[in-house]
């Protein structure tokens, strides 16, 4: 397995997925999110760009955090032209992408994962992976960047054993990555095709069914501020619904930093 497996899958992706206009693989890279910018084409094209790496030295997480990405995991970024969407309209695609990863993990690895709003993939209460959504403008065109990181065969970093895990740890043996990568790419691209027309609405129910923490008291950080309430679900725009004694609040940007029974 190792590098050769990813080299093999990267070599056949353009044939399997004709919508990939650029597909690049690196043994080691600073960040797939940073590196993908150089491959944005000048010409208008509705296809996607993929940059995948065996490891990242400066992988990006939410809020500027470092995403530790050693060999053995799945680390890639997809870039889609944003069509008619603006940044606010595209934001819920983070949840849609998380749903597509959860579906792929069920299909390929038979894992029952859940989503921690807004972008974490959780199994058995531990983080298995995550999504990082960002946007850039290049050659007067807006692009959506979807970073995907999943712990597969890599060791969980020291100190994170209580909060993070890998597919290898869950399954008790080394796992192939090719089929998982292919399933995730297929799922995310398929979902993206109509997202500019439908928005998040058609995915609200499916995401809600896989949302962890529903019915529990949750604390949500929003920059330097925070709020808390009983987690009720998500609204048609992907916002988190928190119920307090007096009202129901919708949070569109932030992250859950704690839940209580």
C-alpha positions in Angstrom: 0.0 0.0 0.0 1.5 3.3 1.1 2.4 5.8 -1.6 2.1 3.4 -4.5 -1.6 3.0 -3.7 -2.3 6.7 -4.0 -0.1 7.0 -7.1 -2.2 4.3 -8.7 -5.6 5.8 -7.8 -4.4 9.3 -8.8 -3.3 7.9 -12.2 -6.8 6.6 -13.1 -9.0 9.3 -11.6 -9.0 11.5 -14.7 -10.3 8.5 -16.7 -12.9 7.5 -14.1 -14.1 11.1 -13.5 -14.0 13.1 -16.8 -15.2 16.2 -14.8 -11.7 16.4 -13.3 -9.8 18.8 -15.5 -6.7 18.8 -13.3 -5.7 16.0 -10.9 -2.4 16.2 -9.1 -0.7 13.9 -6.6 2.2 14.8 -4.2 4.2 12.6 -1.9 4.5 15.5 0.5 3.1 19.0 0.3 2.7 22.0 2.6 -1.1 22.1 2.2 -3.4 20.9 -0.5 -5.6 23.9 0.1 -2.6 26.2 -0.6 -1.2 24.2 -3.5 -4.4 23.9 -5.4 -4.5 27.6 -6.2 -1.7 27.4 -8.7 -3.7 24.9 -10.8 -6.8 27.2 -11.2 -7.1 27.6 -15.0 -7.5 30.9 -16.9 -10.1 29.5 -19.3 -13.7 29.0 -18.1 -14.5 25.4 -17.4 -17.2 23.8 -15.3 -14.9 20.9 -14.3 -13.1 20.4 -11.0 -9.5 20.4 -9.8 -8.1 17.9 -7.4 -4.8 18.0 -5.3 -4.1 15.0 -3.2 -1.1 14.2 -1.0 0.3 11.3 1.0 1.2 13.8 3.7 1.0 17.5 4.5 3.5 19.5 6.5 1.1 22.5 7.1 -2.3 21.1 6.7 -5.1 23.5 7.4 -8.0 23.1 9.9 -10.8 25.5 11.0 -9.9 28.8 12.6 -6.4 28.7 11.3 -5.5 25.5 13.2 -3.0 23.0 12.0 -4.4 19.7 10.7 -1.8 17.0 11.4 -1.6 14.9 8.2 1.0 12.2 8.3 1.4 9.4 5.7 -1.5 6.9 5.7 -4.5 9.2 5.7 -6.7 10.7 3.0 -5.8 14.3 2.5 -7.1 16.2 -0.6 -8.7 19.4 -1.8 -11.3 19.8 -4.5 -11.9 23.1 -6.3 -15.3 23.8 -8.0 -16.2 26.9 -10.0 -19.0 28.6 -7.9 -21.4 29.2 -10.7 -24.0 31.7 -9.5 -23.5 31.1 -5.8 -22.0 33.7 -3.4 -20.0 32.8 -0.3 -23.0 32.8 2.1 -25.0 30.5 -0.2 -22.1 28.1 -0.7 -21.3 27.8 3.0 -23.8 25.0 3.8 -22.0 22.8 1.3 -19.6 22.0 4.1 -22.4 20.0 5.8 -23.3 18.5 2.5 -19.7 17.4 1.9 -19.6 16.0 5.4 -22.7 14.0 4.6 -21.2 12.6 1.4 -18.1 11.5 3.4 -20.2 9.8 6.0 -22.1 8.0 3.2 -18.9 6.9 1.6 -17.5 5.6 4.9 -20.7 3.5 5.3 -20.5 2.2 1.7 -16.8 1.4 1.6 -15.9 0.7 5.2 -19.3 -0.1 6.8 -18.7 2.5 9.4 -21.7 4.3 11.1 -20.4 7.8 11.5 -22.1 11.0 12.5 -21.6 14.7 11.9 -20.6 17.2 14.5 -21.7 20.6 13.3 -20.4 22.2 11.1 -17.8 19.9 9.6 -16.4 17.1 11.8 -16.8 13.4 11.1 -17.3 11.4 14.3 -17.3 7.7 15.2 -17.7 6.3 18.7 -17.4 9.9 20.1 -14.0 10.5 18.5 -13.0 12.6 15.5 -12.3 10.6 12.4 -12.0 13.4 9.9 -13.3 16.8 8.8 -14.1 19.2 6.0 -12.6 22.6 5.4 -14.5 25.0 3.1 -13.0 28.2 1.7 -13.4 30.4 -1.3 -10.9 32.2 -3.6 -11.1 34.5 -6.6 -8.7 34.0 -9.5 -8.8 35.2 -13.0 -12.1 37.1 -12.1 -13.8 33.8 -11.2 -14.9 32.5 -7.8 -13.9 29.0 -6.7 -15.1 26.9 -3.8 -12.3 24.8 -2.1 -13.4 21.7 -0.3 -10.6 20.2 1.9 -11.1 16.6 3.1 -9.1 15.0 5.8 -9.7 11.5 7.1 -7.5 9.4 9.5 -7.2 6.0 7.8 -4.0 4.1 8.5 -2.0 7.0 10.1 -1.3 7.1 13.8 -3.3 9.5 15.9 -1.0 12.2 17.2 0.2 11.9 20.8 -2.1 13.6 23.2 -5.2 13.3 21.0 -5.9 9.6 21.6 -9.0 10.4 23.7 -10.6 12.7 21.1 -9.4 11.3 17.7 -9.3 7.9 16.0 -8.6 6.3 12.7 -10.3 3.7 10.5 -7.4 1.3 11.2 -8.0 1.7 15.0 -11.7 1.1 14.6 -11.4 -1.9 12.3 -8.3 -3.3 13.9 -6.3 -3.7 10.6 -4.8 -1.7 7.8 -7.4 -0.3 5.3 -7.2 0.3 1.6 -7.8 4.0 0.6 -8.5 3.9 -3.1 -12.2 2.9 -3.0 -12.9 5.4 -0.2 -11.3 8.3 -2.2 -13.2 7.3 -5.3 -16.5 7.1 -3.4 -16.0 10.5 -1.7 -15.1 12.2 -5.0 -18.1 10.7 -6.7 -20.5 11.7 -3.9 -19.3 15.2 -3.5 -19.3 16.0 -7.3 -22.8 14.5 -7.6 -24.1 16.6 -4.8 -22.5 19.8 -6.2 -24.2 19.4 -9.6 -27.6 20.8 -8.4 -26.5 22.7 -5.3 -26.6 26.1 -7.0 -30.3 25.5 -7.8 -31.5 23.6 -4.8 -29.3 24.9 -1.9 -29.1 23.0 1.3 -32.9 22.3 1.7 -32.9 18.8 0.1 -30.1 17.7 2.4 -31.6 19.1 5.7 -33.3 15.8 6.7 -30.4 13.5 5.9 -27.9 15.7 7.7 -30.2 16.2 10.6 -30.5 12.4 11.0 -26.7 12.1 11.3 -26.2 15.1 13.5 -24.6 14.3 16.8 -25.6 16.1 20.1 -29.3 16.6 19.3 -31.3 17.0 22.5 -28.2 17.9 24.5 -27.1 21.2 26.0 -24.4 22.5 23.6 -22.0 25.4 23.9 -21.1 27.1 20.6 -18.1 29.4 20.1 -18.5 32.2 17.6 -15.1 33.9 17.5 -14.6 35.6 20.8 -18.3 35.2 21.8 -20.2 32.0 22.7 -23.7 30.9 23.3 -25.4 27.8 24.5 -28.8 26.0 24.5 -30.4 22.7 23.7 -29.3 21.5 20.3 -32.5 21.1 18.3 -31.2 20.4 14.8 -30.5 22.5 11.8 -32.5 24.9 9.7 -33.0 24.9 5.9 -29.8 27.0 5.4 -27.7 24.7 7.5 -27.7 26.9 10.6 -27.6 25.3 14.1 -30.8 25.6 16.1 -30.3 26.2 19.8 -33.2 26.4 22.2 -33.0 28.4 25.4 -35.7 28.9 28.0 -37.0 32.0 26.2 -36.3 31.5 22.5 -34.7 29.5 19.7 -31.5 30.9 18.3 -30.0 30.1 14.9 -26.2 30.0 14.6 -24.8 30.2 11.1 -21.1 30.5 11.9 -19.2 28.9 14.8 -18.3 25.5 16.2 -19.6 23.3 19.0 -17.0 23.3 21.8 -18.9 21.2 24.3 -22.1 19.2 24.9 -23.7 18.0 28.1 -26.3 15.4 28.7 
